Every structure is written in structure tokens, then in C-alpha cells.
Amino acid sequence: MFSASAAAWLSAWGSAWLPILVDAAVKGTAVLVVACIVGLFVRRASAATRHLVWFLVMVSLLAIPVLSMVLPGWQVLPEWFDLSGAAALGTDEPALRLPFVEPLGLVKR
């Protein structure tokens, strides 16, 4: 059905775009959940207000993939938090490296 070059191209395209599409799908789902909750609160508002809410939702859904590619990603965990699983690799280093903090002593005068 597909030639080897077409399959390779499709595989390369999928591996490049799949993370972006999954990220946009998760973020889009969150936007839609929030929009449904807002929609419940503005149910008795004017039609113009409800249309404005859904217009902004649709614009944000279109903007999510573009903004995800353009803006830098967020690093939620601090840099000293290591998720590499060094303990699972059999090394003696701890998987969680905490920064050293000098203890505060009581000063007697």
C-alpha cells in the first residue's frame, strides 16, 4: 500500500508532530472544561455574552498549538529535582538531590 519512503516519511512526520498535537489536545480539553463551567454561569446572561465566551474559547483553541510551538516551555519541577531514576539504574547516587542549606544556629550574646 505504502512504499518504504512514504512509510518513513509518515513515521518521521508523526514523531515530529505527535508531541505537539497531544500537548494541544490536553490543553484544549482543559480550555473546553473551563469553558463549559463558565457557560453554566453565564447561562442566563445575554446571547451576546454567551457568544463572546464561546468565541474566545474557539480563538484560544486555535491559538494553543501556535503558542505552544512559539513560546518557551515551562519547567515545573526545580532543577535539583532529578527524575532520571539513578536508583533504578543501580548507582549509589540518590534520585533526589536536595541543595545543601547551612543550618541556622542560635546566637548567644
N, C-alpha and C positions, 0 to 999 in steps of 0.2 A: 504494500500500500504506500508506504513512505520509503524514499530512498535513504541511504545511510547518512547522506549530507543533510537531508531535511530533518531526520531524527536528531542529528547532532545539533542542528540549529535550534530546533524546538527545545531540546534539553538545555542548551545554553541560555535561550531566552527565558525559559521557566526558572532556571536557577538565579537569573539576574532580577527578574521581576516578581517572583513569588513572595519574597520577604516584604516588599513594598506593598503588594496587594493584600497580604494577610494583615499587615500593620494598619492599612487603611480600612480594612473590613472591621477590625476590632475597634478602632477609634470611631468609625462610622456607626457601629452598633451602640457605642456609648452615647454618641450625639443623638441618635434616634430614641434611646431610652429616656434621656433628659428631655427631649422634645415632647415625647408622649406625656411625661409628668407635667411639663409646662402647659401642654394642651389641655390637660384636665383642669388646671387652674384658670385658664382663660376660656373655658367652655361657654360661659355666659357673657363674655366680652363681645365687642362688635366684630363683625365679619372682617373688617379691615385689620383689626388687631390679630385675629387668628391667622389671616393670610400673611401678615408680616412675620409672625412666628415661623410658619412653615416655609416662607420664602427664605428667611435667614438660615433655617435648617438645610434647605436644599443647596444654598450657596456654600455653606460650611462643608457639606458632604462633597461638593465638587472641589473645594479648596484643600481638603485634607491630604490627598495624595501629593499635590503640588507642594504644599508646605512641608510635608514630611521629607521630600527629596531636597528642598532648598535650605531649610533651617537645620541647625546642628541638633544632634540627638541629646537627650538628657541622660546624665549619669545619675541614677537614683541612689545607688549604693556608694558609700565613700571609697576612696582609692585604697585604703588599708584593708578593706573587706575583700578577702580572696576567696572566690568561688571555684578555683581551679581544682579543688579536691586533692590537695597534696597528700592528705592522709590516705586517700583511696589509692594513690599511686605507690604507696609503700615507703614514702620518705618520712624522715623524722620531723620535718617542719610542720608546725600547726597550720591547719587550713584557714584559721582566723588569726590574722596578725594585728594585734592591738598596738597602738602607739604608746611609747613609754611616757608616762607622766610623772614628774617629780612630786613626791608626796609633800603636802604642806605640814610643816611641824609647828607646834605651839611655841611661840616666842615668849620666854620668861625674862622679865627685866627686874 
